[in-house]
Amino acid sequence: MKRCIFFLLFFCAGATPGPNSFSQTDRDLARSAYARFQPADAELNKVYREFLASCDEVRKEKLVKAQRAWLAYRDTEASLESDGFRGGTGELLTANSVLANLTEERVKSLKDTFYSF
């Protein structure tokens, strides 16, 4: 029985994953996160412009101020979270992931606000 378990473990440990299962480097993952960020950023700009066009002057001024503050927050948050990996391979991956995540959340938030009134 012990011999059977040993061989089972031996063969399972020797099994290799498929060619793309675990072959992504940190650089590949960072590019992937950035590729996720780009359309999210484009969608954010589109929704923001549509929302801005539908606002009166008072609301428009508030939206511009809020968006500028949010952009500063997003960029600073990405910098802060990636700082734990400063100089390492995870720095760019973390920064791009945070940018993508926060931008996707902002798009949803603006859409919820825009379409709720």
N, C-alpha and C positions, 0 to 999 in steps of 0.2 A: 504494500500500500504506500509506504513512504517513497519507494522507488517510483511509483506511478505519479505521485504528487511532484516529486523532483523533476521528472521529465516534462510534466505538464507546465510547471513553472519555467523550466529551461526553454521550452519551445515558445511559450508566450513571451518571455523576455526577449527572445531572438526575433520575434515578429517585428517587421518594420512597417511604419505607417505609409500610406500612399504618398505619391510624389509631392502633393501640395498640402498634405494634412498639417504638417508642422514646419514647413520649409520657409515660412515668412520671417524675414529678419526684422529688427526694430525699425530699420529704415523703410522697409516695405509697409510695415504697419503704420508708420508715420505718414507715408504717402497716401495710404488708404484713408486714414483719418482726415487728411487734408482734402482728399477727393470727396469725402462726405461733407466737409465744411463748405466747399465751394458752392454747391447747389443750394445749401441751406442759407448761405450769405446772399445769393442771388434772390432767393425767395423772400428773405427778410427785406431786402431793398425794394422788391416789387410790392409787398404787402404794406411796407412803410409809406411808399409813395402814394398808393391807393388810399390809405388811411388819411394821409396828410391832405390829399386833394379833396376829401370829403368833409374836412373840419372847417369850422369858422375860425376867425383870426385868433381868438383867445385860446381855443383848444389846440390850434396849430402851434402856437408859441409854446404851450405846455408840452406837447408831443415832441417837438424839436429838442427842448431842454431835457426831457426824460430820455430820449434816444441817445443824446450825446453822453449823458451820465451812464446809461446802460452800456454803451460801447466802451467807455473808460473802465467800467466795472469788469466787463467780459475780458478785456485785454489784460487787466491787472490780475484777475483771478487765474487766467491761463498762465501768466508769468509766475504767480505765487505757487500754484500747484506743481508746475514743472520744475521749480527751483530745487525741489528735493532730489532731482536727478541732474542737477547742474553739471555740465561738462560730460555727462554720460549719454549712453545711447537712448535712454528713456525720456530725455528732456523734450525733444521735438515731438515724440509720440504723445506724451502727456499734454503738451501745449496744444497740439492739433486736436486731440480728443476733447479737451475742455472747450476749445473754440467751437467745435462742431456741436457738442452737447448743449452748450449754453445758447448758441444761435438757433438750434432747432426748438429749444424751449421758448425763446423770445418770439419766434415766428408763431408758435401756437398761442402764446399770450396775446400778441397783437391781433391775431385772427379772432380769438375769443372776444377781445374788447371791441374790435372793429365790427364784427358781425352781431354783437349783442345790442347795439343801439340803432 
